[in-house]
Amino acid sequence: MTRRSLLFALGLAAALTASQARAASITTLYSTGVDAAHALLPPSSPDTHYVMSAGSSDGTTGLTPFVVPPGFPIPPWVANTATAQWITPKMPEPVNGPYNYTTTFDLTGFVPGTASISGKLSADDQLIGVLLNGVLVAPPVTTPDAGFTSLHPFSITAGFVAGINTLEFLTLNNHQVVTGLIVDMTGTATAVPEPASLAMLGIGLTGLFAFRRFFKRASLA
């Protein structure tokens, strides 16, 4: 191998080593109806990753929602998925009004500006918006009234902050029967580079710079 090839190979290998495999899953982000290992909870189990937040109707504020047991209202609600289940604060819930579900996740060790969340969701009777850290997600994430017979795709790509983030799903009960939410989602973000990776990146860039200078000199010779 020539000196020029060696310099190029070393520089490229170091740069690739420092940059590859940096996107990682946000493991503290939970779909509805799962346990700490992201496995489905048993029917009627409390979902402690969510809480009914301020503004929820009929004294449900502060309650921990639970996994909807088999049978009505599934169907007409769309079926649970392999990685998420419907949750509800009460069943039946005849009182119309807002029912707001809040969950949190931690971006410590990640670069917030690189984070994103994607998935699918549904609500009874409808989802009127999603708040990330108290700010309405744009474009708005909503579902139509009585749109609970299907799952609706969504994504969030901005508004993340370092450390703890809060995600709030705003739903409305309009027909005085039952209310619920299902969210099947995953998130990724770039991990904050470790010192060793930064050093490797520096070596890679130095090697590539050295190769560039060597190539120029060889061309002029």
C-alpha positions in Angstrom: 0.0 0.0 0.0 1.4 3.4 -0.9 1.8 6.2 1.6 -1.0 8.1 -0.1 -3.4 5.1 0.1 -2.5 4.5 3.7 -3.1 8.0 4.8 -6.5 8.0 3.0 -7.5 4.7 4.5 -6.6 5.7 8.1 -8.3 9.0 7.8 -11.5 7.5 6.3 -11.6 4.7 8.8 -11.2 7.0 11.8 -13.9 9.4 10.5 -16.4 6.7 9.9 -15.7 5.0 13.3 -16.4 8.3 15.0 -19.6 9.1 13.1 -21.4 5.8 12.5 -24.1 4.2 14.7 -24.8 7.4 16.7 -28.5 7.5 16.2 -30.2 5.6 19.1 -33.7 4.8 20.3 -35.2 7.0 23.0 -35.9 4.1 25.4 -37.7 6.2 28.0 -40.4 7.0 25.4 -43.4 4.7 25.9 -46.4 3.8 23.8 -49.6 3.4 25.7 -50.3 0.2 27.6 -46.8 -1.2 28.0 -44.5 -1.9 30.9 -40.9 -0.7 31.6 -39.6 -3.2 29.0 -42.0 -2.0 26.4 -44.0 -5.3 26.6 -47.8 -5.2 26.6 -49.4 -4.9 30.1 -52.1 -7.3 31.2 -55.7 -6.1 30.7 -56.9 -3.6 33.3 -53.4 -2.9 34.5 -52.5 0.7 35.4 -50.3 2.4 32.9 -47.9 4.3 35.1 -46.1 6.0 32.2 -49.2 8.2 31.7 -51.2 10.4 33.9 -54.5 12.3 33.3 -53.3 15.9 33.2 -54.9 19.2 34.1 -58.2 20.0 32.4 -59.5 16.4 32.2 -63.2 16.1 32.9 -65.1 14.4 35.7 -62.4 14.5 38.4 -60.0 12.4 36.3 -57.1 14.9 36.6 -54.2 13.2 38.4 -55.6 9.7 37.8 -53.4 6.9 36.4 -55.2 5.5 33.3 -55.5 1.7 32.9 -55.4 -0.7 30.0 -58.9 -1.2 28.4 -60.0 -4.9 29.1 -61.2 -7.1 26.2 -64.6 -6.6 24.7 -66.5 -3.4 24.1 -65.4 -0.8 23.1 -62.9 -2.8 21.1 -64.5 -2.9 18.5 -65.7 -0.4 17.3 -62.3 1.0 18.5 -59.5 -0.1 16.2 -57.7 -3.2 17.6 -54.6 -3.0 19.8 -51.3 -3.4 18.1 -48.4 -5.7 19.0 -46.7 -2.8 20.7 -49.5 -0.6 22.1 -52.9 -0.8 23.8 -55.9 1.4 24.5 -55.9 3.2 27.8 -58.7 5.0 29.6 -59.2 6.9 32.9 -62.7 5.4 33.5 -65.0 3.0 31.8 -67.8 3.7 31.1 -67.2 7.5 31.1 -70.5 9.3 30.2 -69.3 12.8 30.8 -68.4 14.8 27.8 -65.3 17.1 27.8 -61.5 17.0 27.6 -59.4 14.1 28.7 -55.7 14.8 28.5 -52.9 12.2 28.8 -49.4 13.2 29.7 -46.2 11.2 29.5 -42.5 12.2 29.9 -39.2 11.0 28.4 -35.6 11.8 29.0 -33.2 13.1 26.4 -30.2 13.3 28.7 -27.2 12.0 26.7 -28.8 13.0 23.4 -28.6 16.0 21.1 -32.2 17.5 21.4 -32.1 19.1 18.0 -31.7 15.6 16.4 -34.7 14.0 18.1 -37.8 12.8 16.3 -40.9 10.8 17.2 -43.1 8.9 14.8 -46.0 6.5 15.1 -49.7 6.1 14.8 -52.5 6.9 17.2 -56.3 7.1 17.7 -58.6 8.5 20.3 -62.3 8.4 21.4 -63.9 10.5 20.4 -61.2 12.6 18.9 -57.7 13.9 19.4 -57.6 17.7 19.1 -53.9 18.3 19.5 -50.5 17.2 20.9 -48.3 19.4 23.1 -44.6 18.9 23.4 -43.2 20.8 26.4 -46.3 22.9 26.6 -46.2 24.0 22.9 -48.7 22.7 20.3 -47.0 20.5 17.8 -46.9 21.9 14.3 -48.4 20.9 12.0 -51.2 20.0 14.4 -51.7 16.3 15.2 -55.4 15.6 15.3 -58.0 12.9 14.5 -61.6 13.3 13.3 -64.6 12.9 15.6 -65.4 9.2 15.8 -62.1 8.5 14.0 -61.4 5.7 16.5 -62.0 2.9 14.0 -58.5 3.4 12.5 -55.0 4.4 13.4 -53.6 7.8 12.2 -49.9 8.4 11.4 -48.1 11.3 13.1 -44.6 12.6 13.5 -42.8 15.2 15.7 -39.5 16.6 14.6 -39.0 19.8 16.5 -39.5 21.3 20.0 -37.4 19.0 22.0 -35.2 20.1 24.9 -32.3 18.7 26.9 -33.3 16.5 29.8 -36.9 15.7 30.6 -39.5 16.3 27.9 -43.3 16.3 28.4 -45.7 15.0 25.8 -49.4 15.7 26.2 -52.3 14.2 24.1 -55.4 16.3 24.2 -58.6 14.3 23.6 -62.3 15.1 23.6 -65.3 12.9 24.6 -68.3 14.1 22.6 -70.8 11.3 22.7 -71.2 10.4 26.4 -70.2 6.8 26.2 -66.5 5.9 26.7 -63.2 7.7 26.2 -59.7 6.4 25.4 -56.3 6.8 23.7 -53.9 4.5 21.9 -50.4 5.7 20.9 -47.9 3.4 19.2 -44.7 5.4 18.8 -40.9 5.2 18.8 -38.3 8.0 19.0 -34.7 8.4 18.0 -32.0 10.9 18.6 -28.3 11.3 18.1 -26.3 10.5 21.2 -23.9 13.2 22.6 -20.5 12.3 21.3 -18.2 10.7 23.8 -14.7 12.2 24.3 -13.1 9.1 22.7 -15.3 9.5 19.6 -14.4 13.2 19.3 -10.7 12.3 19.5 -11.2 9.6 16.8 -13.0 12.1 14.7 -10.1 14.6 15.1 -7.7 11.8 14.0 -9.8 11.1 11.0 -10.0 14.7 9.9 -6.3 15.1 10.4 -5.6 12.0 8.3 -7.9 13.3 5.6 -6.2 16.7 5.7 -2.8 15.1 5.5 -3.9 13.0 2.5 -5.2 16.1 0.7 -1.9 17.9 1.2 0.0 14.8 0.1 -2.2 14.5 -3.0 -1.6 18.1 -3.9 2.1 17.9 -3.6 2.2 14.7 -5.7 0.1 16.4 -8.4 2.6 19.3 -8.6 5.6 17.1 -8.7 
